[in-house]
């Protein structure tokens, strides 16, 4: 590809010849060579050529074009051929798009990383740095009406209203709790209600005592050892009233069979005898 034709080719040939002539002509040649690289030189020929000249110089400097100064020709270098045949991936425009995409992804990843760090920090602060405030025993009692009513009974209070009767039922249901401390506490409250006479005819109390005797008799025997014989008999009366009033003969036989299996055990014999006696009293009423 020639660097020019017509006027430009003539100028180029003239300047090549001046290299072989006098120093004066060399000085003229030097200044003339610089002048032809100025924009004003092309105004009378083609104003756009100056822009093209700069593009060519850039491509030559980048190694995409190679210049043969002796012949005044410009041709594609190996790099230039490669870029032309792979312009979709290695051209200037493709490289520019790749750089833009890379920059965009860098920004997105940075934002995601910051957001993740903030979320993890908040979660860590919530779960570990600031543990949830635990309630004191007094606060627990105040926020739990059943526990509050149980404390009232243990302090000698006697339930009077319908609402308190509903709380009694929840207390009786708790004597079969799988948690030892809960079962012990509410069985103690239930026995306190029997002593007051408010639970002797309560079917909820009898039903749960029946379940406890047949499911875990040794527990109830060991627990009743801490109470006098009269209370043990009252527990039996509560069961007898329940069996008699609701015609629960089958349940009565089940309990009788369970108790009979412990009558020869000297450690619990008195407790067993007291319960059997109480059931007999209750079923005669």
C-alpha positions as a Markdown table, in Angstrom:
| # | Residue | x | y | z |
|---|---|---|---|---|
| 1 | Unk | 0.0 | 0.0 | 0.0 |
| 2 | Unk | 1.5 | 3.3 | -1.0 |
| 3 | Unk | 1.8 | 6.2 | 1.4 |
| 4 | Unk | 0.4 | 8.6 | -1.2 |
| 5 | Unk | 0.1 | 9.4 | -4.9 |
| 6 | Unk | -0.1 | 12.4 | -7.1 |
| 7 | Unk | 1.2 | 15.5 | -5.4 |
| 8 | Unk | 2.4 | 13.5 | -2.3 |
| 9 | Unk | 4.3 | 10.9 | -4.4 |
| 10 | Unk | 6.0 | 13.7 | -6.3 |
| 11 | Unk | 7.1 | 15.4 | -3.1 |
| 12 | Unk | 8.3 | 12.1 | -1.7 |
| 13 | Unk | 10.5 | 11.4 | -4.8 |
| 14 | Unk | 11.9 | 14.9 | -4.6 |
| 15 | Unk | 12.9 | 14.6 | -1.0 |
| 16 | Unk | 14.5 | 11.2 | -1.6 |
| 17 | Unk | 16.7 | 12.8 | -4.2 |
| 18 | Unk | 17.8 | 15.7 | -1.9 |
| 19 | Unk | 19.6 | 13.2 | 0.4 |
| 20 | Unk | 22.2 | 12.8 | -2.3 |
| 21 | Unk | 22.7 | 16.5 | -2.9 |
| 22 | Unk | 24.2 | 19.6 | -1.1 |
| 23 | Unk | 23.9 | 20.4 | 2.7 |
| 24 | Unk | 21.7 | 23.4 | 1.8 |
| 25 | Unk | 19.3 | 21.2 | 0.1 |
| 26 | Unk | 19.4 | 18.8 | 3.2 |
| 27 | Unk | 18.4 | 21.7 | 5.5 |
| 28 | Unk | 15.6 | 22.6 | 3.1 |
| 29 | Unk | 14.6 | 19.0 | 3.1 |
| 30 | Unk | 14.6 | 18.8 | 6.9 |
| 31 | Unk | 12.3 | 21.7 | 7.4 |
| 32 | Unk | 10.1 | 20.6 | 4.5 |
| 33 | Unk | 9.8 | 17.1 | 6.0 |
| 34 | Unk | 8.6 | 18.6 | 9.3 |
| 35 | Unk | 6.2 | 20.8 | 7.6 |
| 36 | Unk | 4.4 | 18.0 | 5.7 |
| 37 | Unk | 3.5 | 16.5 | 9.1 |
| 38 | Unk | 1.6 | 19.6 | 10.0 |
| 39 | Unk | -2.2 | 19.9 | 9.5 |
| 40 | Unk | -1.8 | 23.1 | 7.5 |
| 41 | Unk | 0.1 | 21.2 | 4.8 |
| 42 | Unk | -3.0 | 19.2 | 3.8 |
| 43 | Unk | -5.6 | 22.0 | 3.9 |
| 44 | Unk | -5.2 | 22.6 | 0.1 |
| 45 | Unk | -5.3 | 18.8 | -0.6 |
| 46 | Unk | -7.7 | 17.0 | 1.8 |
| 47 | Unk | -8.3 | 18.2 | 5.3 |
| 48 | Unk | -9.2 | 14.7 | 6.5 |
| 49 | Unk | -5.9 | 13.3 | 5.4 |
| 50 | Unk | -4.2 | 14.8 | 8.5 |
| 51 | Unk | -6.5 | 12.6 | 10.7 |
| 52 | Unk | -5.6 | 9.5 | 8.6 |
| 53 | Unk | -1.9 | 10.3 | 9.0 |
| 54 | Unk | -2.2 | 10.3 | 12.8 |
| 55 | Unk | -4.1 | 6.9 | 12.7 |
| 56 | Unk | -1.4 | 5.4 | 10.5 |
| 57 | Unk | 1.3 | 6.7 | 12.9 |
| 58 | Unk | -0.6 | 5.1 | 15.8 |
| 59 | Unk | -0.9 | 1.7 | 14.1 |
| 60 | Unk | 2.8 | 1.8 | 13.1 |
| 61 | Unk | 3.7 | 2.6 | 16.7 |
| 62 | Unk | 1.5 | -0.2 | 17.9 |
| 63 | Unk | 3.1 | -2.7 | 15.6 |
| 64 | Unk | 0.0 | -3.4 | 13.6 |
| 65 | Unk | 1.5 | -1.7 | 10.5 |
| 66 | Unk | 5.0 | -1.8 | 9.3 |
| 67 | Unk | 6.6 | 0.9 | 7.2 |
| 68 | Unk | 9.2 | 0.6 | 4.5 |
| 69 | Unk | 10.8 | 4.0 | 4.5 |
| 70 | Unk | 13.0 | 3.3 | 1.5 |
| 71 | Unk | 10.0 | 2.4 | -0.7 |
| 72 | Unk | 7.5 | 4.6 | 1.0 |
| 73 | Unk | 5.1 | 1.7 | 1.5 |
| 74 | Unk | 3.0 | 0.6 | 4.5 |
| 75 | Unk | 1.8 | -2.9 | 5.0 |
| 76 | Unk | 0.3 | -5.1 | 7.7 |
| 77 | Unk | 2.6 | -6.7 | 10.1 |
| 78 | Unk | 2.0 | -10.2 | 11.6 |
| 79 | Unk | 0.3 | -8.6 | 14.5 |
| 80 | Unk | -1.9 | -6.6 | 12.1 |
| 81 | Unk | -2.9 | -9.7 | 10.1 |
| 82 | Unk | -3.7 | -11.5 | 13.3 |
| 83 | Unk | -5.9 | -8.7 | 14.6 |
| 84 | Unk | -7.7 | -8.4 | 11.3 |
| 85 | Unk | -8.5 | -12.1 | 11.1 |
| 86 | Unk | -9.5 | -12.2 | 14.8 |
| 87 | Unk | -11.1 | -8.8 | 15.2 |
| 88 | Unk | -14.0 | -10.2 | 17.1 |
| 89 | Unk | -11.8 | -11.3 | 20.0 |
| 90 | Unk | -8.5 | -9.4 | 19.6 |
| 91 | Unk | -9.4 | -6.2 | 17.8 |
| 92 | Unk | -9.2 | -2.8 | 19.4 |
| 93 | Unk | -13.0 | -2.6 | 19.8 |
| 94 | Unk | -13.2 | -6.2 | 21.2 |
| 95 | Unk | -10.4 | -5.5 | 23.7 |
| 96 | Unk | -12.2 | -2.3 | 24.8 |
| 97 | Unk | -15.4 | -4.2 | 25.4 |
| 98 | Unk | -13.5 | -6.9 | 27.3 |
| 99 | Unk | -11.9 | -4.2 | 29.5 |
| 100 | Unk | -15.3 | -2.6 | 30.1 |
| 101 | Unk | -16.9 | -5.9 | 31.1 |
| 102 | Unk | -14.0 | -6.8 | 33.3 |
| 103 | Unk | -14.3 | -3.4 | 35.1 |
| 104 | Unk | -18.1 | -3.8 | 35.5 |
| 105 | Unk | -17.7 | -7.3 | 37.0 |
| 106 | Unk | -15.0 | -6.0 | 39.3 |
| 107 | Unk | -17.4 | -3.3 | 40.6 |
| 108 | Unk | -20.2 | -5.9 | 41.0 |
| 109 | Unk | -18.1 | -8.3 | 42.9 |
| 110 | Unk | -16.9 | -5.5 | 45.1 |
| 111 | Unk | -20.5 | -4.5 | 45.9 |
| 112 | Unk | -21.5 | -8.1 | 46.6 |
| 113 | Unk | -18.4 | -8.6 | 48.9 |
| 114 | Unk | -19.2 | -5.5 | 50.9 |
| 115 | Unk | -22.9 | -6.5 | 51.2 |
| 116 | Unk | -22.0 | -10.0 | 52.4 |
| 117 | Unk | -19.5 | -8.6 | 54.9 |
| 118 | Unk | -22.2 | -6.3 | 56.3 |
| 119 | Unk | -24.8 | -9.1 | 56.6 |
| 120 | Unk | -22.4 | -11.5 | 58.3 |
| 121 | Unk | -21.4 | -8.8 | 60.7 |
| 122 | Unk | -25.0 | -8.0 | 61.6 |
| 123 | Unk | -25.7 | -11.8 | 62.1 |
| 124 | Unk | -22.6 | -12.2 | 64.2 |
| 125 | Unk | -23.5 | -9.2 | 66.3 |
| 126 | Unk | -27.1 | -10.4 | 66.8 |
| 127 | Unk | -26.2 | -14.0 | 67.7 |
| 128 | Unk | -23.0 | -13.7 | 69.6 |
| 129 | Unk | -22.0 | -10.3 | 70.6 |
| 130 | Unk | -25.4 | -9.3 | 72.0 |
| 131 | Unk | -27.0 | -12.5 | 73.5 |
| 132 | Unk | -30.7 | -12.5 | 74.2 |
| 133 | Unk | -31.6 | -11.3 | 77.7 |
| 134 | Unk | -32.8 | -14.1 | 79.9 |
| 135 | Unk | -35.7 | -13.7 | 82.2 |
| 136 | Unk | -35.2 | -13.9 | 86.0 |
| 137 | Unk | -37.3 | -16.4 | 88.0 |
| 138 | Unk | -39.5 | -13.6 | 89.2 |
| 139 | Unk | -40.1 | -12.3 | 85.7 |
| 140 | Unk | -40.9 | -15.9 | 84.6 |
| 141 | Unk | -43.5 | -16.3 | 87.3 |
| 142 | Unk | -45.1 | -12.9 | 86.4 |
| 143 | Unk | -45.3 | -13.8 | 82.7 |
| 144 | Unk | -46.7 | -17.3 | 83.3 |
| 145 | Unk | -50.2 | -17.3 | 84.8 |
| 146 | Unk | -50.1 | -21.0 | 85.6 |
| 147 | Unk | -46.9 | -20.7 | 87.5 |
| 148 | Unk | -48.1 | -17.6 | 89.2 |
| 149 | Unk | -51.3 | -19.4 | 90.4 |
| 150 | Unk | -49.2 | -22.4 | 91.5 |
| 151 | Unk | -47.1 | -20.1 | 93.7 |
| 152 | Unk | -50.3 | -18.7 | 95.1 |
| 153 | Unk | -51.5 | -22.2 | 96.1 |
| 154 | Unk | -48.2 | -23.2 | 97.7 |
| 155 | Unk | -48.4 | -20.1 | 99.9 |
| 156 | Unk | -51.8 | -21.2 | 101.2 |
| 157 | Unk | -54.1 | -19.5 | 98.8 |
| 158 | Unk | -57.4 | -21.2 | 98.1 |
| 159 | Unk | -58.8 | -20.9 | 94.5 |
| 160 | Unk | -62.4 | -19.5 | 94.3 |
| 161 | Unk | -63.3 | -18.5 | 90.7 |
| 162 | Unk | -63.9 | -20.3 | 87.4 |
| 163 | Unk | -60.7 | -18.9 | 85.9 |
| 164 | Unk | -58.7 | -20.4 | 88.7 |
| 165 | Unk | -60.4 | -23.7 | 88.0 |
| 166 | Unk | -59.0 | -23.6 | 84.5 |
| 167 | Unk | -55.6 | -23.0 | 85.8 |
| 168 | Unk | -56.0 | -26.0 | 88.2 |
| 169 | Unk | -56.6 | -28.2 | 85.1 |
| 170 | Unk | -53.4 | -27.1 | 83.5 |
| 171 | Unk | -51.5 | -27.9 | 86.8 |
| 172 | Unk | -53.0 | -31.4 | 86.9 |
| 173 | Unk | -52.0 | -32.0 | 83.3 |
| 174 | Unk | -48.4 | -31.1 | 84.2 |
| 175 | Unk | -47.9 | -33.9 | 86.7 |
| 176 | Unk | -47.3 | -36.2 | 83.7 |
| 177 | Unk | -44.7 | -33.9 | 82.1 |
| 178 | Unk | -41.6 | -35.7 | 80.7 |
| 179 | Unk | -39.4 | -33.0 | 82.4 |
| 180 | Unk | -38.6 | -34.2 | 86.0 |
| 181 | Unk | -38.4 | -30.7 | 87.5 |
| 182 | Unk | -41.8 | -29.7 | 86.0 |
| 183 | Unk | -43.5 | -33.0 | 87.1 |
| 184 | Unk | -42.2 | -32.7 | 90.7 |
| 185 | Unk | -43.2 | -29.1 | 91.0 |
| 186 | Unk | -46.8 | -29.5 | 89.7 |
| 187 | Unk | -47.4 | -32.8 | 91.5 |
| 188 | Unk | -46.5 | -31.0 | 94.7 |
| 189 | Unk | -49.0 | -28.2 | 93.9 |
| 190 | Unk | -51.6 | -30.8 | 93.0 |
| 191 | Unk | -51.2 | -32.6 | 96.4 |
| 192 | Unk | -51.5 | -29.2 | 98.1 |
| 193 | Unk | -54.9 | -28.7 | 96.3 |
| 194 | Unk | -56.0 | -32.2 | 97.5 |
| 195 | Unk | -55.1 | -31.1 | 101.1 |
| 196 | Unk | -57.3 | -28.0 | 100.7 |
| 197 | Unk | -60.2 | -30.3 | 99.5 |
| 198 | Unk | -60.6 | -28.5 | 96.1 |
| 199 | Unk | -59.1 | -31.4 | 94.0 |
| 200 | Unk | -60.7 | -34.5 | 95.5 |
| 201 | Unk | -63.6 | -34.5 | 93.1 |
| 202 | Unk | -61.8 | -33.0 | 90.2 |
| 203 | Unk | -61.7 | -35.5 | 87.2 |
| 204 | Unk | -58.6 | -33.8 | 85.8 |
| 205 | Unk | -56.7 | -34.6 | 88.9 |
| 206 | Unk | -57.9 | -38.2 | 89.1 |
| 207 | Unk | -57.3 | -38.9 | 85.4 |
| 208 | Unk | -53.7 | -37.7 | 85.6 |
| 209 | Unk | -53.0 | -39.6 | 88.9 |
| 210 | Unk | -54.4 | -42.7 | 87.3 |
| 211 | Unk | -52.0 | -42.3 | 84.3 |
| 212 | Unk | -49.0 | -41.6 | 86.6 |
| 213 | Unk | -49.7 | -44.7 | 88.8 |
| 214 | Unk | -49.9 | -47.1 | 85.9 |
| 215 | Unk | -47.1 | -45.5 | 83.9 |
| 216 | Unk | -44.6 | -44.8 | 86.7 |
| 217 | Unk | -45.8 | -46.3 | 90.0 |
| 218 | Unk | -42.4 | -46.2 | 91.7 |
| 219 | Unk | -42.2 | -42.5 | 91.1 |
| 220 | Unk | -45.5 | -41.7 | 92.8 |
| 221 | Unk | -44.8 | -44.1 | 95.7 |
| 222 | Unk | -41.4 | -42.5 | 96.4 |
| 223 | Unk | -43.0 | -39.0 | 96.1 |
| 224 | Unk | -45.8 | -39.8 | 98.5 |
| 225 | Unk | -43.4 | -41.0 | 101.2 |
| 226 | Unk | -42.8 | -37.3 | 102.1 |
| 227 | Unk | -46.5 | -36.9 | 103.1 |
| 228 | Unk | -48.6 | -38.3 | 105.9 |
| 229 | Unk | -51.0 | -41.2 | 105.6 |
| 230 | Unk | -54.1 | -39.1 | 105.5 |
| 231 | Unk | -53.0 | -37.4 | 102.3 |
| 232 | Unk | -52.1 | -40.7 | 100.7 |
| 233 | Unk | -55.6 | -42.0 | 101.5 |
| 234 | Unk | -57.0 | -38.7 | 100.0 |
| 235 | Unk | -55.2 | -39.4 | 96.8 |
| 236 | Unk | -56.9 | -42.8 | 96.7 |
| 237 | Unk | -60.3 | -41.2 | 97.5 |
| 238 | Unk | -59.8 | -38.9 | 94.5 |
| 239 | Unk | -59.3 | -41.9 | 92.3 |
| 240 | Unk | -62.2 | -43.9 | 93.7 |
| 241 | Unk | -64.6 | -40.9 | 93.2 |
| 242 | Unk | -63.5 | -40.7 | 89.6 |
| 243 | Unk | -63.9 | -44.5 | 88.9 |
| 244 | Unk | -67.4 | -44.6 | 90.6 |
| 245 | Unk | -68.9 | -41.4 | 89.1 |
| 246 | Unk | -67.8 | -42.0 | 85.6 |
| 247 | Unk | -68.3 | -45.8 | 85.7 |
| 248 | Unk | -64.6 | -46.5 | 85.1 |
| 249 | Unk | -64.6 | -50.1 | 86.4 |
| 250 | Unk | -62.0 | -51.2 | 83.8 |
| 251 | Unk | -59.6 | -48.4 | 84.8 |
| 252 | Unk | -60.2 | -49.2 | 88.5 |
| 253 | Unk | -59.2 | -52.9 | 87.8 |
| 254 | Unk | -56.1 | -51.7 | 86.0 |
| 255 | Unk | -55.0 | -49.5 | 88.9 |
| 256 | Unk | -55.9 | -52.3 | 91.4 |
| 257 | Unk | -53.7 | -54.8 | 89.5 |
| 258 | Unk | -50.8 | -52.3 | 89.4 |
| 259 | Unk | -51.1 | -51.6 | 93.2 |
| 260 | Unk | -51.4 | -55.3 | 94.1 |
| 261 | Unk | -48.1 | -56.0 | 92.4 |
| 262 | Unk | -46.4 | -53.8 | 95.0 |
| 263 | Unk | -48.1 | -55.0 | 98.2 |
| 264 | Unk | -45.2 | -57.3 | 99.0 |
| 265 | Unk | -42.6 | -54.6 | 98.7 |
| 266 | Unk | -41.8 | -53.5 | 102.2 |
| 267 | Unk | -40.5 | -50.1 | 101.1 |
| 268 | Unk | -43.8 | -48.9 | 99.6 |
| 269 | Unk | -46.3 | -51.3 | 101.2 |
| 270 | Unk | -47.8 | -48.7 | 103.4 |
| 271 | Unk | -48.2 | -46.2 | 100.6 |
| 272 | Unk | -49.8 | -48.8 | 98.4 |
| 273 | Unk | -52.2 | -49.8 | 101.2 |
| 274 | Unk | -53.2 | -46.2 | 101.8 |
| 275 | Unk | -54.1 | -45.6 | 98.2 |
| 276 | Unk | -56.1 | -48.9 | 98.0 |
| 277 | Unk | -58.0 | -47.9 | 101.1 |
| 278 | Unk | -58.7 | -44.5 | 99.7 |
| 279 | Unk | -60.0 | -46.0 | 96.4 |
| 280 | Unk | -62.4 | -48.2 | 98.4 |
| 281 | Unk | -63.7 | -45.2 | 100.3 |
| 282 | Unk | -64.2 | -43.2 | 97.1 |
| 283 | Unk | -66.1 | -46.0 | 95.3 |
| 284 | Unk | -68.5 | -46.5 | 98.2 |
| 285 | Unk | -69.8 | -43.0 | 98.1 |
